[in-house]
Amino acid sequence: MTAKEYLMQYRESMARTHEITDHLAELKEEAIRLKDHEGHSAALDAAVARYVDACNAAAGELDRLETLREEIAAAVKAVPDARLRELLREIYIGGKKIVRIAADRDQAYEHVCRLHGKALLELSACMPGK
């Protein structure tokens, strides 16, 4: 796996975490809606059961995703050069585009791209299993 692919997992894990939590919120909302209607105890019981089952199923996946993000953040933190470390944080953890970073720093896009390449090389030495 390349350093870039490794880092991209951070944003992907965030998106997956949001999907899971949104799904759980929908199931919880369904159960809450049914709670306020008399005579729907069977439907309420089924909705609560779906919510509990989904919470149990999601717990392991959410833990795995959090562990992955912590691992990636630790690898980024291990990059010795602070400028490169911050660049990786901005791009892969913060989701900023290189063109925006270049504009914010008043630097040429090409220069930031070169720094990005250097940062990826330094990160590859800090990746787990290297």
SVG drawing of the C-alpha trace seen along z (x, -y; Angstrom):
<svg xmlns="http://www.w3.org/2000/svg" viewBox="-54 -35 67 42">
<polyline fill="none" stroke="black" stroke-width="0.4" points="0.0,0.0 1.4,-3.4 1.6,-6.2 -1.1,-8.1 -3.5,-5.1 -2.7,-4.6 -3.5,-8.3 -6.7,-8.2 -8.1,-5.6 -8.5,-8.4 -11.1,-10.3 -12.7,-7.1 -13.0,-5.9 -14.6,-9.3 -17.2,-8.9 -18.0,-5.4 -18.3,-6.5 -20.8,-9.2 -22.8,-6.6 -23.0,-4.3 -23.9,-7.0 -26.5,-8.4 -28.1,-5.0 -28.2,-4.5 -29.8,-7.9 -32.5,-7.0 -33.3,-3.7 -33.4,-5.5 -35.7,-8.2 -38.0,-5.5 -38.3,-3.9 -38.9,-7.3 -41.7,-8.1 -43.4,-4.8 -43.1,-5.3 -45.5,-8.2 -48.2,-6.2 -50.5,-4.0 -51.3,-0.5 -48.0,-0.1 -46.1,1.9 -45.2,4.7 -43.9,2.2 -42.0,0.3 -40.5,3.6 -39.3,4.4 -37.9,0.9 -36.0,1.0 -34.7,4.5 -33.5,3.3 -31.8,0.3 -30.1,2.5 -29.0,5.0 -27.6,2.3 -25.7,0.7 -24.2,4.1 -23.2,4.7 -21.7,1.2 -19.7,1.2 -16.9,3.3 -16.7,1.5 -16.7,-1.9 -13.9,-0.8 -11.9,0.5 -12.3,-2.8 -11.3,-4.8 -8.2,-2.6 -7.3,-3.1 -7.6,-6.9 -5.4,-6.9 -2.8,-4.8 -2.7,-7.1 -2.6,-10.2 0.4,-8.6 2.2,-7.9 1.7,-11.5 2.9,-12.7 6.1,-10.6 7.1,-12.6 10.2,-14.5 9.7,-17.7 7.0,-19.9 6.1,-21.6 5.6,-18.3 3.7,-16.9 1.3,-19.9 0.8,-19.6 -0.2,-15.9 -2.6,-16.8 -4.2,-19.6 -4.6,-17.4 -5.5,-14.0 -7.0,-14.7 -8.5,-18.1 -9.5,-17.4 -8.0,-20.6 -7.1,-20.7 -3.5,-21.4 -4.5,-24.4 -6.2,-25.9 -3.2,-25.3 -0.9,-26.9 -3.2,-30.0 -3.4,-30.1 0.4,-30.0 0.9,-32.3 3.1,-29.6 3.2,-28.3 1.0,-25.3 3.9,-23.4 6.0,-24.0 3.3,-22.7 3.0,-19.6 6.8,-19.0 6.4,-19.3 3.5,-16.9 5.7,-14.4 8.5,-14.8 6.0,-14.4 4.6,-11.2 8.2,-9.8 8.9,-10.7 5.6,-9.2 6.3,-5.9 9.2,-5.4 6.8,-6.0 4.0,-3.7 3.3,-0.6 5.1,2.5 7.9,0.5"/>
</svg>
